[in-house]
Structure formats: C-alpha cells, structure tokens
Amino acid sequence: MTPWPYLPFLLVWALPVIVVQWLVGGRYLWRERGLWPWIVLGLCIYFSLADAVAIKAGIWHFDTASLVGLWLGPVPIE
C-alpha cells in the first residue's frame, strides 16, 4: 500500500469547504485576515492536543501504512 491514501482523502473532504467559504465570504475573510489565521492556529493546537491525548489513551489510532509519515509526537501531520 502506498503511504498517501489518507492525505488525498482529507484534501477531497476539506478543499470544497474552503473554496465555498472563500467564494461566499471572501471579502469578509480578506478584511479579517489579521484575525482568522490566529483562530485557525489556536484550533489546530487545541485539536492536536486532543488527538494526542486520545491516541495516548488508546481511544483511536492511525494506520501508519496509509500516512505520509510526518509526526508531531503521537499526532500524524496530515
């Protein structure tokens, strides 16, 4: 199995949402470009910590054969 199946799945799921957000609210997002990147960064940190806790507790795991192979502690970077 190639180590790339999970990343394309994430992109197929996330990119249409991001495109619609920019098409519908692009002017607002551009106007608030100083604020929303910090919110996104904060959410990424929060959810990465939650993932790390869940992975360490054995609540969920990732099939390493389908990941790119970049990790930040126990959390895969995908």
BALOBA-1460 file (C-alpha; in Angstrom, 3 decimals):
// residues 78
<rec num="1" residu="m" x="0.000" y="0.000" z="0.000"/>
<rec num="2" residu="t" x="1.308" y="3.466" z="-0.810"/>
<rec num="3" residu="p" x="1.743" y="5.879" z="2.070"/>
<rec num="4" residu="w" x="-0.531" y="8.533" z="0.567"/>
<rec num="5" residu="p" x="-4.209" y="7.430" z="0.695"/>
<rec num="6" residu="y" x="-5.170" y="9.451" z="3.783"/>
<rec num="7" residu="l" x="-3.882" y="12.862" z="2.625"/>
<rec num="8" residu="p" x="-5.865" y="12.910" z="-0.661"/>
<rec num="9" residu="f" x="-8.974" y="11.879" z="1.284"/>
<rec num="10" residu="l" x="-8.502" y="14.855" z="3.608"/>
<rec num="11" residu="l" x="-7.989" y="17.207" z="0.678"/>
<rec num="12" residu="v" x="-11.079" y="15.931" z="-1.172"/>
<rec num="13" residu="w" x="-13.085" y="16.479" z="2.005"/>
<rec num="14" residu="a" x="-11.648" y="19.851" z="3.050"/>
<rec num="15" residu="l" x="-10.916" y="21.748" z="-0.164"/>
<rec num="16" residu="p" x="-14.553" y="22.101" z="-1.332"/>
<rec num="17" residu="v" x="-15.468" y="23.543" z="2.075"/>
<rec num="18" residu="i" x="-12.596" y="26.020" z="1.940"/>
<rec num="19" residu="v" x="-13.449" y="27.030" z="-1.641"/>
<rec num="20" residu="v" x="-17.110" y="27.653" z="-0.726"/>
<rec num="21" residu="q" x="-16.057" y="29.689" z="2.304"/>
<rec num="22" residu="w" x="-13.857" y="31.901" z="0.136"/>
<rec num="23" residu="l" x="-16.479" y="32.197" z="-2.614"/>
<rec num="24" residu="v" x="-19.251" y="33.183" z="-0.218"/>
<rec num="25" residu="g" x="-17.305" y="35.152" z="2.377"/>
<rec num="26" residu="g" x="-14.040" y="36.010" z="0.673"/>
<rec num="27" residu="r" x="-14.390" y="39.738" z="1.176"/>
<rec num="28" residu="y" x="-15.044" y="39.282" z="4.883"/>
<rec num="29" residu="l" x="-12.212" y="36.770" z="5.252"/>
<rec num="30" residu="w" x="-9.828" y="39.128" z="3.479"/>
<rec num="31" residu="r" x="-10.946" y="42.061" z="5.624"/>
<rec num="32" residu="e" x="-10.359" y="39.986" z="8.780"/>
<rec num="33" residu="r" x="-7.104" y="38.432" z="7.553"/>
<rec num="34" residu="g" x="-5.309" y="39.563" z="10.691"/>
<rec num="35" residu="l" x="-7.676" y="37.652" z="12.978"/>
<rec num="36" residu="w" x="-8.782" y="34.366" z="11.443"/>
<rec num="37" residu="p" x="-5.302" y="32.847" z="10.949"/>
<rec num="38" residu="w" x="-4.810" y="33.081" z="14.730"/>
<rec num="39" residu="i" x="-8.158" y="31.404" z="15.311"/>
<rec num="40" residu="v" x="-7.225" y="28.607" z="12.904"/>
<rec num="41" residu="l" x="-3.841" y="28.203" z="14.602"/>
<rec num="42" residu="g" x="-5.485" y="28.051" z="18.025"/>
<rec num="43" residu="l" x="-7.956" y="25.417" z="16.850"/>
<rec num="44" residu="c" x="-5.157" y="23.379" z="15.263"/>
<rec num="45" residu="i" x="-3.236" y="23.408" z="18.530"/>
<rec num="46" residu="y" x="-6.327" y="22.516" z="20.569"/>
<rec num="47" residu="f" x="-7.378" y="19.629" z="18.317"/>
<rec num="48" residu="s" x="-3.794" y="18.351" z="18.031"/>
<rec num="49" residu="l" x="-3.569" y="18.200" z="21.811"/>
<rec num="50" residu="a" x="-6.941" y="16.435" z="21.962"/>
<rec num="51" residu="d" x="-5.721" y="13.965" z="19.315"/>
<rec num="52" residu="a" x="-2.519" y="13.370" z="21.278"/>
<rec num="53" residu="v" x="-4.478" y="12.599" z="24.451"/>
<rec num="54" residu="a" x="-6.861" y="10.268" z="22.590"/>
<rec num="55" residu="i" x="-4.018" y="8.454" z="20.815"/>
<rec num="56" residu="k" x="-2.042" y="8.017" z="24.041"/>
<rec num="57" residu="a" x="-5.185" y="6.743" z="25.818"/>
<rec num="58" residu="g" x="-5.824" y="4.228" z="23.037"/>
<rec num="59" residu="i" x="-9.171" y="5.789" z="22.123"/>
<rec num="60" residu="w" x="-8.144" y="5.865" z="18.475"/>
<rec num="61" residu="h" x="-5.156" y="5.133" z="16.318"/>
<rec num="62" residu="f" x="-3.969" y="5.637" z="12.764"/>
<rec num="63" residu="d" x="-2.879" y="3.020" z="10.269"/>
<rec num="64" residu="t" x="0.728" y="4.017" z="9.656"/>
<rec num="65" residu="a" x="0.706" y="2.360" z="6.234"/>
<rec num="66" residu="s" x="-1.708" y="4.982" z="4.904"/>
<rec num="67" residu="l" x="0.013" y="8.069" z="6.323"/>
<rec num="68" residu="v" x="2.728" y="10.238" z="4.831"/>
<rec num="69" residu="g" x="4.977" y="9.618" z="7.818"/>
<rec num="70" residu="l" x="5.380" y="13.059" z="9.394"/>
<rec num="71" residu="w" x="4.564" y="13.096" z="13.109"/>
<rec num="72" residu="l" x="4.429" y="15.676" z="15.864"/>
<rec num="73" residu="g" x="4.694" y="13.497" z="18.924"/>
<rec num="74" residu="p" x="1.932" y="10.898" z="18.621"/>
<rec num="75" residu="v" x="-0.087" y="13.000" z="16.148"/>
<rec num="76" residu="p" x="0.357" y="12.473" z="12.396"/>
<rec num="77" residu="i" x="0.815" y="15.648" z="10.369"/>
<rec num="78" residu="e" x="-1.699" y="15.255" z="7.581"/>
